[in-house]
């Protein structure tokens, strides 16, 4: 096991990783920007090094500063958390060149999965179901017409270099295709400096289902089942739960087996998440793979009893899955997570500032991952996630009841948070019934029941 | 109130140093007519390693002994000089995290020495980050008064390197 690890992140995930290190007897080094001097990840690390001014590009995303800190602190490994440098293959390469273990997959694999089309082809080859679509880039509107006919309307055009919805267009009829093709091309070229587009079948009212995997460095891969993440607003997840009500034990086993075979072939290592869309017929289609720990990993930890971050550290230090995991894996109960953001519950505007009162709920089956505290400050420079509230019940009904009471006991004053929004969602009949898709938030907000 | 003899002042200074080194927050001494109460500014966040160094440095700079006004018996002048030796000085801070080197190569003479005049933009040291030797320039003109770091020492972003008496 490692002697000393640097955590290249901030906020709750930095603290989460520090906790795992500490429980494994690993010395910890935190890095921080000037805006985070009084943060808990700084306070609770064995050592802390200021690496730059508040701006992300000058501190947490500054590769030379992070590597330099790792070198002067003499660490053996870096845990990148999520976001920031976690899926930056160049960073992983610099780590390798500096003889520092990057806790994640090898840079080649991160790079493969970062290129959507290559990732799709790799999955297709291993017989993981993918969305029907173009094999690569479509250059002209005429070409797009032919593809759309083959795939079947509706289709969606997406930017090859894209993300965040830009350069994306849903096309429902052949007549509107040429105009939408040009609009998407121009938008992508402006946003990413690359106007290349590809096409996929568009799934109406999809669910977002993802599978958690762990792979060691000796060729073993396991699936730790699925998470349901359909409660999203503008592609930002708000609530995640596990297991999904829509995934049957047979599907779970089949997809799990296929993924393990595929990831073994690719040479995947460490923790990862494979994201799928599910259509109305419960058919799953691969969309992308995230090559890091996810924000919503605690729901999987709750139902499997496996500490995913500790598993990451143990895998990266060379341990085999068979020594890390229990002999048999199963699902126990039902877990739900709410992302508590520092933002207005109806307007969704970010709300930075000083927290004046902070009461964290507890009790049986309630977990809160946060790096915030009373009199702590939410700086305006970073992500608005300030806490994750996770509950674990014997079934979904108990989990909902637990979440409802935990939300009522979660008090944050001084800033606006999404807690009132979550309370509204948990009181909603559609959410309670579990019969929802990624269009839920739009319908919910239209009903005017938020907060 | 009896004036203190030089021996007492010396003892007091030593005591202050000892308390500072051990990060004592408050100290009270009562020997009849001789009463001392000392309060030290505590670093807001304490952690091990490098930042400890940084906070200690910060403490040595700004957070020195501040005798409570009513009970202090040490001569005000003596305490004053221990309080803020850097008043009115400009501090050159490290713009990057890395390892400090005072000279261009091992054995070579240092870029600058105490008392020397430096111009704004003049290279005053090297901070090594990722095997790259980054020349650090002074952001002010003046005479070097003090160097806060030693050769080969790991330093963080914003850590004080030199103090300069502006000219």
Interface residues (C-beta under 8 A of the other chain):
Chain A: X29 X30 X34 X37 X38 X42 X43 X44 X45 X46 X47 X48 X49 X50 X51 X52 X53 X59 X64 X65 X67 X68 X69 X71 X72 X73 X94 X98
Chain B: X44 X45 X46 X47 X48 X49 X50 X51 X54 X96 X97 X98 X99 X128 X129 X130 X132 X154 X155 X156 X157 X158 X159
